[in-house]
């Protein structure tokens, strides 16, 4: 299939769908990967919801990242895992789609999304509607080949100012070109919001680790991300300034505000809760 439908596509098969209402599907994480960020499991659920919404609107319009009230990270996703995906659409119009969903592995929940809202925009601005119809027919039929995804580029964070246990900042340079843009999106490349969130969480893990001081056999990990708001598209080559600033709470979890800015303007915001867990 080349880059398209493989570089950043995380639904292998749609096993049940009622367009505009619900969808069920699956995705096998390639066994040869070193790791599979949990944020990509959230991407898989969002993509399943996107297929159900696009089918309802006859592929005239497609959703893009917007708001997510709550994302719960319940278990690591490992190479070789088969994700069972569920998406339930609360509403689907020409203006937006509202949905919730989750991914499980062998009946155990690995991620859950609630109160997500994606603005609907003209499909032809981002992709070829006919190509999407063919992709959808394949997913609903024989299914796409496994192991299409070959991993991500490094997307390294350049450290900035930091206060131990309290704050961290970094620069993220979005690649000018990358394979994932062939899926996201062919006619208008956009840096995926889930990849941005993954890097923001990674930034926050540094001061969280300093504050929580995990024991041997423990690690720190995101438990929940709240109030994700993507304010604008991120084009190839953009330079993002990321910050994670601790917020004082009575909860034993380490909580921080996440922000991303480009050219002095807000690009995305969220809040993350991080705690300790046993290393499995």
NORFENPE-V814759 format. One record per backbone hydrogen bond with DSSP energy under -0.5 kcal/mol. CO is the residue of the C=O (numbers start at 1). NH is the residue of the N-H. If there is no record, write none. Layout:
co: {CO CO}
nh: {NH NH}
This chain:
co: {3 3 12 13 13 16 18 18 21 22 23 24 24 25 26 26 27 27 28 29 30 37 37 38 38 39 40 41 42 43 44 45 46 47 48 49 50 51 52 52 53 54 55 57 60 62 66 67 68 69 70 71 71 72 72 77 78 81 81 83 83 84 85 86 87 87 88 88 91 95 96 97 98 98 99 100 101 102 103 103 104 105 107 108 110 110 111 112 113 114 114 115 116 117 118 119 121 122 123 123 126 126 127 128 129 130 131 132 133 134 135 136 137 138 138 139 156 157 158 161 163 163 166 167 168 169 170 171 171 172 172 175 178 179 180 180 184 192 192 193 194 195 196 197 198 199 200 201 202 203 203 204 205 206 207 208 209 215 217 219 221 223 224 225 226 228 229 229 233 234 235 238 238 240 240 241 242 243 244 244 245 247 253 254 255 256 257 258 259 260 260 261 262 265 267 267 268 269 270 271 272 273 273 274 275 277 278}
nh: {6 7 144 15 26 24 21 22 89 18 87 15 16 85 12 13 29 83 147 80 33 40 41 41 42 43 44 45 46 47 48 49 50 51 52 53 54 55 20 56 57 59 58 60 123 121 230 117 228 227 114 73 225 74 112 36 81 29 83 27 85 104 25 102 23 89 90 100 98 120 93 118 90 91 116 88 113 86 110 111 84 108 109 105 74 75 103 72 101 69 70 69 99 67 97 64 62 125 126 127 187 188 129 132 133 134 135 136 137 138 139 140 141 141 143 14 173 159 171 169 166 167 246 163 244 160 242 158 173 174 240 237 181 182 183 184 190 195 196 197 198 199 200 201 202 203 204 205 206 206 207 208 209 210 211 212 213 218 279 277 275 73 273 71 271 68 231 269 235 191 238 174 240 172 242 261 170 259 168 246 257 255 255 274 247 272 245 270 243 267 268 241 265 262 231 232 260 229 258 226 256 223 224 254 221 219 280}
